[in-house]
């Protein structure tokens, strides 16, 4: 008799537990993304022998995102980003995330905490001087970048909860070769990548302040960066600085063939109803190579998820293949 009672009690407990375990909603993926179509021209003075860059360019991605909240309040979900054009990295990013009172954990192929938390000068429009796509429109382009992160890698990232406006993040990637697209998932030969960032975001009686300090170690070297944005009224002003050591990304006993890289940017933006404008400048030096660029940008919201954007930009690159010039880009950006 006692055995029957224990068995019945166990069965009831099992059914109750199963009911609790399935109480959360199953994950259903939602569709999102963006499409950008640009047209423009560039007038440049270059010693390169290659032809001009195409006057029509586009950038399209489709996002699949979904999550569920467990009975204990923890949210678990996934995000997959698919390139809208044929690409060597067709799936741009894919990662699992866990959100709770303890913060946020991400595991998968994604940007580092240093990259995600880095603040740069404000700018609007299709292109900007600080890793903003100007380099896609002219020849011999050296990319100015105050946040020169390792890009999408198979990594784990942890972000703390925001406490008084402060938030910290740290990322670890076991093998830097996972970004190449040829990694077989079993054994690699790349270096560990450790990234970290600290950000502050707070509003002081109508004046917003954003600060960031970030850095990353790969191989024998590091890069470090810092940024600040201040908002008041309709204006936002700010800038950032970054330095990359010459042996960043190099394995043991490898010899560097480049110099340290130092870069900075400065900018101001103004938002008014559906329109916003900006002016941004950036400079970078790596040994004898000096690059500077500036852009004037405009964005106007035509409707939900639709904006008309334009950029007028100038650039000057002093290297073994000097180049300077200007360009004008315009087009539509769709978010869905």
C-alpha positions as CSV (number, residue, x, y, z in Angstrom):
1,X,0.0,0.0,0.0
2,X,2.8,2.4,0.9
3,X,4.5,1.7,-2.4
4,X,1.3,2.6,-4.3
5,X,1.0,5.9,-2.4
6,X,4.6,6.8,-3.1
7,X,4.1,5.9,-6.8
8,X,1.0,8.0,-7.1
9,X,2.7,10.9,-5.3
10,X,5.6,10.6,-7.7
11,X,3.3,10.5,-10.7
12,X,1.5,13.7,-9.6
13,X,4.8,15.5,-9.0
14,X,6.0,14.5,-12.4
15,X,2.9,15.7,-14.1
16,X,3.0,19.0,-12.2
17,X,6.7,19.5,-13.1
18,X,6.0,18.8,-16.8
19,X,3.2,21.3,-16.7
20,X,5.6,24.0,-15.2
21,X,8.4,23.1,-17.7
22,X,6.1,23.7,-20.7
23,X,4.4,26.8,-19.4
24,X,6.7,29.2,-21.4
25,X,5.8,30.0,-25.0
26,X,7.7,28.1,-27.7
27,X,10.2,30.2,-29.7
28,X,8.8,31.6,-32.9
29,X,11.2,33.5,-35.2
30,X,10.1,36.9,-36.5
31,X,11.5,38.5,-39.7
32,X,13.3,41.8,-39.9
33,X,16.2,43.5,-41.5
34,X,17.1,46.4,-43.8
35,X,17.8,47.3,-47.5
36,X,19.9,50.2,-48.6
37,X,20.3,51.2,-52.2
38,X,22.7,54.0,-53.1
39,X,23.8,56.0,-56.2
40,X,26.7,58.4,-56.3
41,X,29.8,59.6,-58.0
42,X,33.4,60.3,-56.8
43,X,36.0,62.6,-58.3
44,X,39.4,61.4,-57.3
45,X,43.1,61.9,-58.2
46,X,44.9,58.6,-57.8
47,X,48.0,56.9,-59.1
48,X,46.3,53.5,-59.1
49,X,45.7,51.7,-62.4
50,X,42.4,50.1,-61.4
51,X,39.1,51.4,-62.6
52,X,36.6,53.5,-60.8
53,X,34.2,52.2,-58.2
54,X,30.7,51.3,-59.3
55,X,28.3,54.2,-59.0
56,X,25.5,51.9,-57.6
57,X,26.0,50.1,-54.3
58,X,23.7,48.3,-52.0
59,X,23.6,46.6,-48.6
60,X,20.8,44.2,-47.5
61,X,20.4,41.9,-44.6
62,X,17.5,39.8,-43.3
63,X,17.2,39.1,-39.5
64,X,15.5,36.1,-37.9
65,X,14.9,36.7,-34.2
66,X,12.9,34.9,-31.5
67,X,12.9,34.4,-27.8
68,X,10.9,32.8,-25.0
69,X,10.6,33.7,-21.3
70,X,10.9,30.8,-18.8
71,X,8.8,30.5,-15.7
72,X,11.8,31.9,-13.6
73,X,11.7,35.1,-15.7
74,X,14.9,34.4,-17.7
75,X,14.6,35.2,-21.4
76,X,16.3,32.9,-23.9
77,X,16.4,33.5,-27.6
78,X,18.4,33.5,-30.9
79,X,19.3,35.9,-33.7
80,X,20.4,35.0,-37.2
81,X,21.5,37.6,-39.8
82,X,21.5,36.6,-43.4
83,X,23.3,38.7,-46.1
84,X,20.9,39.7,-48.9
85,X,23.5,39.4,-51.6
86,X,26.0,36.6,-52.5
87,X,28.8,36.8,-50.0
88,X,31.8,34.8,-48.6
89,X,30.2,35.3,-45.2
90,X,26.6,34.6,-46.2
91,X,25.4,34.2,-42.6
92,X,26.7,37.4,-41.1
93,X,26.0,36.8,-37.4
94,X,24.2,34.0,-35.5
95,X,24.1,33.7,-31.7
96,X,22.0,32.6,-28.7
97,X,21.3,35.0,-25.9
98,X,20.2,34.7,-22.3
99,X,18.7,37.8,-20.5
100,X,18.0,38.1,-16.8
101,X,18.7,40.1,-13.6
102,X,22.3,38.9,-13.8
103,X,22.8,40.6,-17.2
104,X,23.1,39.3,-20.7
105,X,25.0,36.3,-22.1
106,X,25.6,35.8,-25.9
107,X,27.2,32.7,-27.4
108,X,27.8,32.3,-31.2
109,X,29.3,34.3,-34.1
110,X,29.0,37.9,-33.1
111,X,30.8,41.2,-32.5
112,X,32.8,41.6,-29.4
113,X,31.9,43.6,-26.3
114,X,34.6,46.2,-27.2
115,X,33.0,46.7,-30.7
116,X,29.4,46.8,-29.4
117,X,30.2,49.2,-26.6
118,X,32.5,51.6,-28.4
119,X,31.2,55.2,-28.9
120,X,32.3,57.2,-31.9
121,X,31.5,60.7,-33.3
122,X,27.9,61.3,-34.3
123,X,27.0,61.2,-38.0
124,X,24.0,60.5,-40.3
125,X,23.9,59.7,-43.9
126,X,24.9,56.6,-46.0
127,X,28.7,57.1,-45.4
128,X,31.0,58.5,-42.7
129,X,34.7,59.0,-42.3
130,X,35.2,56.6,-39.4
131,X,34.7,53.1,-40.7
132,X,31.5,54.3,-42.3
133,X,31.8,53.2,-45.9
134,X,33.6,56.1,-47.6
135,X,36.4,53.6,-48.4
136,X,33.9,51.6,-50.5
137,X,33.6,54.5,-53.0
138,X,37.2,55.2,-54.0
139,X,40.5,53.4,-54.8
140,X,43.5,52.8,-52.5
141,X,41.2,53.2,-49.5
142,X,42.8,52.9,-46.1
143,X,40.0,52.5,-43.5
144,X,40.0,55.0,-40.7
145,X,38.8,53.1,-37.6
146,X,38.9,54.1,-33.9
147,X,37.3,50.8,-32.9
148,X,39.3,48.3,-35.0
149,X,37.8,45.1,-33.5
150,X,38.2,41.5,-34.7
151,X,34.7,41.4,-36.2
152,X,32.3,38.5,-36.1
153,X,33.9,35.5,-34.3
154,X,32.6,32.4,-32.6
155,X,32.7,33.8,-29.1
156,X,31.1,34.1,-25.7
157,X,30.1,37.5,-24.4
158,X,28.8,38.7,-21.0
159,X,27.2,42.1,-20.3
160,X,26.5,43.3,-16.7
161,X,23.2,44.9,-15.9
162,X,23.2,48.7,-16.1
163,X,23.9,50.1,-12.7
164,X,23.6,53.9,-12.2
165,X,24.3,54.3,-16.0
166,X,27.4,52.1,-15.9
167,X,27.7,48.8,-17.8
168,X,30.6,46.5,-18.5
169,X,31.1,43.7,-21.0
170,X,33.7,41.1,-21.7
171,X,34.2,38.6,-24.7
172,X,36.3,35.6,-25.3
173,X,37.0,33.9,-28.7
174,X,39.0,30.7,-28.6
175,X,40.3,30.9,-32.2
176,X,40.6,34.0,-34.4
177,X,40.4,31.9,-37.5
178,X,36.7,31.4,-37.0
179,X,36.0,34.7,-38.8
180,X,37.6,33.4,-42.1
181,X,34.7,31.2,-43.1
182,X,37.0,28.2,-43.6
183,X,37.1,27.0,-40.0
184,X,36.1,23.4,-39.8
185,X,34.6,23.6,-36.3
186,X,36.9,20.9,-34.9
187,X,40.5,22.3,-34.7
188,X,42.0,25.7,-35.5
189,X,45.3,27.5,-35.5
190,X,44.3,31.0,-34.5
191,X,44.9,33.1,-31.4
192,X,42.6,33.7,-28.5
193,X,40.8,37.1,-28.6
194,X,39.9,38.8,-25.3
195,X,37.7,42.0,-25.6
196,X,36.3,44.2,-22.9
197,X,34.4,47.5,-22.7
198,X,33.0,49.9,-20.0
199,X,30.2,52.3,-20.9
200,X,28.4,55.1,-19.1
201,X,25.0,56.5,-20.3
202,X,23.0,59.0,-18.2
203,X,20.8,62.0,-18.6
204,X,21.5,65.1,-16.4
205,X,18.5,67.4,-16.5
206,X,18.3,67.4,-20.2
207,X,22.0,66.9,-21.0
208,X,22.8,63.3,-22.0
209,X,26.3,62.0,-21.5
210,X,27.7,58.8,-23.1
211,X,31.2,57.5,-22.4
212,X,33.1,54.4,-23.4
213,X,36.5,52.8,-22.8
214,X,37.2,49.6,-24.7
215,X,40.1,47.3,-25.8
216,X,41.0,44.0,-27.3
217,X,43.9,41.6,-27.2
218,X,44.8,39.3,-30.1
219,X,48.1,37.5,-30.5
220,X,51.0,39.6,-29.3
221,X,49.3,43.0,-29.4
222,X,46.3,45.1,-28.3
223,X,44.2,48.0,-29.4
224,X,42.5,50.5,-27.1
225,X,39.9,53.1,-27.6
226,X,37.7,55.7,-25.9
227,X,34.7,57.8,-26.9
228,X,32.3,60.5,-25.7
229,X,29.0,61.9,-26.9
230,X,27.2,64.8,-25.3
231,X,23.6,65.7,-26.2
232,X,21.8,68.9,-25.4
233,X,18.6,70.1,-27.0
234,X,18.6,68.9,-30.6
235,X,22.4,68.8,-30.8
236,X,24.8,65.9,-30.2
237,X,28.6,66.5,-30.2
238,X,31.4,64.0,-29.6
239,X,34.4,62.1,-30.8
240,X,36.6,59.1,-30.2
241,X,40.2,58.0,-30.2
242,X,41.8,54.6,-30.9
243,X,45.3,53.2,-31.0
244,X,46.4,49.8,-32.4
245,X,49.8,48.3,-31.6
246,X,51.9,47.1,-34.5
247,X,51.9,43.5,-33.3
248,X,48.1,43.3,-32.8
249,X,46.9,40.0,-34.4
250,X,50.4,38.6,-34.7
251,X,51.3,35.2,-33.2
252,X,54.4,34.4,-31.3
253,X,57.7,35.1,-33.0
254,X,56.0,36.9,-36.0
255,X,57.6,40.1,-37.2
256,X,55.5,43.2,-37.7
257,X,55.7,44.9,-41.1
258,X,53.6,47.9,-40.1
259,X,53.7,50.7,-37.5
260,X,51.4,51.5,-34.6
261,X,48.1,53.1,-35.8
262,X,46.5,56.1,-34.2
263,X,43.1,57.5,-35.2
264,X,40.5,60.0,-34.0
265,X,37.2,61.5,-35.1
266,X,35.1,64.5,-34.2
267,X,31.5,65.3,-35.1
268,X,28.3,67.2,-34.4
269,X,24.7,66.3,-35.4
270,X,21.4,68.2,-35.2
271,X,17.9,66.5,-35.2
272,X,14.7,68.4,-36.1
273,X,11.4,66.5,-36.4
274,X,11.8,64.0,-39.3
275,X,15.2,65.4,-40.5
276,X,18.7,65.2,-39.1
277,X,22.1,66.5,-40.3
278,X,25.7,66.0,-39.3
279,X,29.3,67.1,-39.9
280,X,32.1,64.6,-39.1
281,X,35.9,64.5,-39.5
282,X,38.3,61.7,-39.0
283,X,42.1,61.3,-39.2
284,X,44.4,58.3,-39.0
285,X,48.2,57.8,-39.1
286,X,50.2,54.6,-39.5
287,X,53.9,55.4,-40.1
288,X,54.2,57.3,-43.3
289,X,50.5,56.6,-44.3
290,X,48.2,59.4,-43.4
291,X,44.4,59.4,-44.1
292,X,41.8,62.0,-43.4
293,X,38.2,62.4,-44.4
294,X,35.1,64.4,-43.7
295,X,31.4,64.1,-44.4
296,X,28.3,66.2,-44.4
297,X,25.2,63.9,-43.9
298,X,21.5,64.2,-44.1
299,X,18.7,61.9,-43.3
300,X,14.9,62.5,-43.7
301,X,12.2,60.1,-42.6
302,X,9.7,59.7,-45.4
303,X,7.5,57.2,-43.5
304,X,7.6,54.3,-41.1
305,X,10.9,52.4,-41.9
306,X,11.7,54.6,-44.9
307,X,14.4,57.3,-45.0
308,X,16.1,59.3,-47.7
309,X,19.8,59.8,-46.9
310,X,22.6,61.7,-48.6
311,X,26.3,62.3,-47.9
312,X,28.8,64.8,-49.3
313,X,32.4,63.7,-48.5
314,X,36.0,64.6,-49.0
315,X,39.1,62.4,-48.5
316,X,42.9,62.7,-48.7
317,X,45.2,59.7,-48.5
318,X,49.0,60.1,-48.4
319,X,50.8,56.8,-49.0
320,X,52.7,55.0,-51.7
321,X,49.7,55.5,-53.9
322,X,48.4,59.0,-53.0
323,X,44.7,59.8,-53.6
324,X,42.4,62.6,-52.8
325,X,39.0,63.8,-53.9
326,X,35.3,64.1,-53.1
327,X,32.0,62.4,-53.7
328,X,28.2,62.7,-53.4
329,X,26.0,59.7,-52.4
330,X,22.2,59.6,-52.1
331,X,19.6,56.9,-51.8
332,X,16.9,55.2,-49.7
333,X,17.2,53.1,-46.6
334,X,14.4,50.7,-45.7
335,X,14.0,49.0,-42.3
336,X,11.6,46.1,-41.9
